[in-house]
Amino acid sequence: MPATASVVAIRKQHQALPPHCTFEAPDWLLLAQHWYPVALSQEITQAPTKATLLDEQLVLYRVHGEVVVARDVCPHRGVPLSMGSHDGQGLVCPYHGLRFGQQGQCNRIPASPQQTVPAKLNLLTYPSVERYGLVWTCLAPTDPMATPAIPELPHWDDPDFVQVVCPAFDIAGFAGRQIEGFIDVAHFAWIHTATFADSNNQTVPDYQTQETPNGFEAHYYSSMSNYAKGSGFHEPEDFVWLRHFAVHLPFTAVLTIHFPDGKLQHIMNAASPVSARQTRLFVPIVRNVNKDLTAEEIQAFNLRVFEEDRVMVEAQRPERLPLDLTLEAHIPADRSSIAYRRGLKRMGFGDFFLA
């Protein structure tokens, strides 16, 4: 849906678009309504942590167990709070020592300890939710009281499954291009031959996509194995692999791979748009296949796959994503890509997706 007047009003109450914003204003306002991960939960301690989302500079810290996500600037004299420290009661600005506690509330002014703290000294904060080992936030929620629209990752709390969160992975490319690559099935035999794919298995069997309330899904059946090269594992003869893609617009997709003996692996690909040309990828994984593998082994294998994809995403032109389907050629294997672009177009995004 197009950006609403209420979203614009919310943003005006806070500030203008981020300095040096790489997005057109209407598209930024649309993107800012959605939830994105900005950090791994385990990395957020009391000490301030920098993050960037949609060109907005953020600082994250914990106080009394609560994760605070705030604009990375002291409201007193504009110093980045990520340069500060933590004294156990909140984040301390390195310039004049103002301290910010839960919900970004200023709770100490050292130079004027008796002064009542004015509201203007409180931080501009954003909502935060810890889920799937990640910290998620939204810069302009349309309804701050509503349940966060964070995509579902099956079996995250199931004790019969192993849960692993990969380290954040940076890509010098647009989040839309990264997601489109993740849901693409025609590149396996060309890009992933060192990790899992067969270079001689190039044909993409026919598949269809189906629209969902948050995006679309695709069930893709093929003989392309998903076992890692050199792992020693092999599927039974004539086994047909099912890869189910659930795309949650704009920049998250969950791939469920059906292994032999009914085993499953869910991979969430959450592309967090640092800017229009920079993406930080977050990937929580849930699996009950080969459960003896360590978290480090799972992370290392997936890092190799990410690297294979990264080279292609960073090389693509235009750098952003053409939503006008007439601007690029398409083949039948591109059904997911076409569904993705049409879904973004229905959401109201414009030529922002073109370089």
N, C-alpha and C positions, 0 to 999 in steps of 0.2 A: 504494500500500500504506500502511497506517497507520504512524504513527511507532513505531519499535522501541525496545526497552529499551536497546539499544546506543547509539542516537542520544541518548537522554536522558542516558545515562551520560557520553557524550562531552561533552555540554553542561555537565553538572554539574561536570566536571573543570575547566572553564574559568571559568564565571561563570553568574549567573542570566540570565534574559531581559534584553534591552537595557532600560535605563531608559526609562520612558514608552513602552513597546512598544504599538503599535497593533493587534497581532494577538493572537488567543487562543493560549495556549501550545501546544496540540496542532498547530495550523495553522502556527505559527512553526517548530516542529520539523520539520514536513513540508517546508515551503518551504526551510528551511536546508540540506536535503540536496542541493539542486540548484545548478547552476553558473549564474552571472550575470555579465555584463560590468559593470565599475564605472568604467572610464576608457578613454580612447584611449591606446594604447601611446605614441604620439609626445608625449603630454602629460606622461608620467611621466619626470622627470629625477631628479637627485640631490635637488633641493629637495622638501620634503614636500608632498604633495597630499591634500586632504581628500576623502572620499567617504562616502556612507551607503548601506547595504544592509540591508533588513529592520529598520530603526531602529537598526542597529549603526553607531556612528561609527568610521570607518576612516581610517588614514593610509597612503599609498603613497609609496614612494621607491625609488630605485635605488642599489645599491652594487656596484661591480665588475661592472656590467651586469645584475645580478640584480634583479628587481622583488620588493620585500617588501611584503606586505599585512598590516597589523597593526591591532589595536585601538588607537584613537587616545587612548591614555592612558599616561603614564609609570608603571611599576609602583612607582616610589619614592615620589612624593607626588602622583600623580594629575593632573599638568598635561598638557593636550593636546599631543602631540608635533607636531601640524601647526603649532604656533606656533614650532617649533624651526628649526634650520638644519642644513647638511651640511658636514662638513669634509674630505670625500673618503674618509674611512674609515667613515663612518656618519652616522646621524641624531643630532643633539645636542639634548638636552632644554634648553629655555631657562632652567629654574629652577636646576638644580644641575650641568648640564653632562654628565650621564651620556650615553654614546654607544652607539648600537645599530647593529650592522653586518649582515652577511649572516645570513639566517634570523632576524633580530630579536634576535640574541645581544648582550647587553651586553658591550662590549669596553673600556670605560674608565670609571673612577670618579675624577674629578679630586680630590675631597676625600680619598680614601683610595687612592692609586695602587698601593700594595703589597697591597691586600686581594684575596683570591681572590673572583671574582665569584660570588655565590650564584645558583642557578637561578631564584630568585624575582624576580631583576632582569631576566630575559629577557622580551621582549615576547610577548604572546599573538598569535601569527601564524596566518594562514590560507593555504592553498595558492594559488598563482597560476600562470596559464597565459596566455601571449600568443598569440592566434590571431585572424585576420581583422582585424588592426590594433587589437585590443582587449585589455584586461587582464581576465581572467575569474577569479572566485574562488568558493569554496564555504565557508559558515560551519560546516557540520557534516557533512562527508563520511562516509558510512557505512563506506567502506573507503578510508582515505587512500592506500593503495598501488595502488588500481585506476586504470585509464585514465579521465580525466575525461569525463563524459557531456556533452560540448559538442556542440550540433547541427552538422550538416555544412552547409557552404556550397560548392557545386560550383564548380570552375574557379578557386578562389582563387589557386592557384599556376600557372595556365595562362598562359604568355606571350602567347597569342593573345587574351587577354581583358584588359580594363581593370579595375583594382581601385580603388575609391574608398570612403573611410570618411567618412560625414557627421558633422558636429559633433554632440555629445550634445544632446538636445532634451528639455526639461523639460515635464511635463504634470501639472497639479493634478488627478489622477484616479488610479483604481485600475488596476494593470497588466492585470488581467483584462478590464476594459472596453476598454482600449486594444487588446489583442490581438484581442478579439472584433470591434472595428471594423475592424482591418486585414484580417481574413478575410471580412468582409461584402462581398457583391457587389451588394446592392440599393441601396446609398447612392451609387453612382458618379454616377448621373444627377441627383442632388440636391445633393451636396456638392462634387463635383470638376469642375463645369462650367467653372470658370475655368482649370483646369490641363490636363485631358485628355478629360473625358467629354462626351457629347452629352445635353443635357437632354431630347431627344425620344426617346431610346433607353432607355426605362424598364423594359421587360419583362426579367425574369430567366429565361433558358432553364433547363429542368430539369437538375439535376446531382445527384450522389450523393457520399457520403463513405465512406471505407474506413478502418477502424481499423488502426494500425501499432503496432509495439512501443513507440514513444515518444509516441504520440498518434494522429493520423489524417491523411489526405490527401484532397484533393478536386481533380478535374479539371473546370474550368469553361470551357466553350466559348461564345463569344458574338461579336457583331459590334461590341462596344464597343471603339473604338480605344484604343491606349495611347500614341500619339504626342502630344507636347506641343502645346497650342494655339499656333498661330503659328510652329511649327517649319518648316513648309513640306513636311514629310514626310506621305505618304499611303499607305495600304495598297492593294493591288490590289483591284479590284471583287470583291465577294463573298468577300473573305478572312475566314476565321474565326479569331479570336484564341483561343489556349489559355492560360489562367492556371492553373498548378498550385500549389496550396497544400500545404505540408508543415508540419504543426503539431507542435512538440516541446513537450509539456507540462512546466511549467505556463505559461511566458510567452514562448516564442520561436516564430516562424513564418518560413518561407522561401517567398517567392513567386517562381516562375519564369514569366516571360512569354515566349511564343514569338512572335517577330516574323517578318515576311516573309523569305524567302530563308534560313530556318533559323537566323536570328540569335536570341540568347538574352539575357535579363537576369535575374539572380538578385538578389533583395532580401531581406536578412535583417532581420527586425523583432524585435529583442531588447529586451523591456520589462523593465528592471531595477527591482524594487520597492523604492524608497527607503523607503516606509512603505505603510500600507494605503490612503493617499489621495494619494500622490505617486509619480510614475514618472519615471525617466530613460531615455529611448529612445536606443538605439544601433543604427545602420543601416549596415552594410557592404554595398556594391553591387558586383556583378561583371557585366560586359557585354561583348559583342563587336558591338554594334549602335551605329552612329554614333560610331565610336571617335575621331573628330576633336574631339568635344566635350571641353572642359577639365573638370578635376575641380571647379573652381569653378562652372561652369555646371550640372553634374550635381547638385552640392550645393544650389545655389540653387533649382533646380526642385523637388527633393524637399522642401526646407524649406517651399515653398508648399503642397505636398500635406499635409505634417505639420500645418501651421497650420490647414488646412481641417478636418482630423480632430480636432485638439485642441479646437476650440470645441464640438464635439458631445460628446466624451468628458467634458469638464469640466462640461457641463450635464446629464448623465444622472442620473436618480434611479431606484432607490437608487444611491448613489455606488459601492457595491460590486456584486458580480455575483450575482444569484439563481440558485442551482444547482437549486432546486426549480422544475421547468418549469411548474408550475401557477401560479406567481406572476406570470408575464407571458404575453401573447398571442404567438402565433407564426404565421408564414406559410411556405409552401413554400420561399421564398428563404432561410429561416433554417437550412437543414440544417447548414451549417458551425457556426453558433452553437450549435445544439442538440448537435452532436457534441462541441463544445468543453466545454460545461457537463457533459455526461455523462462525458466523460473526466476532468474535475476531480473529479467526484463519485466515480468509481471509485477515484481516488487516495486518497480518504479525507478530503477537505476538508469542513468543516462549515459552520455558519451564519456563520462568519467572513466569508463572501462577501456577507453582507447588512449594510446599514447599520442 
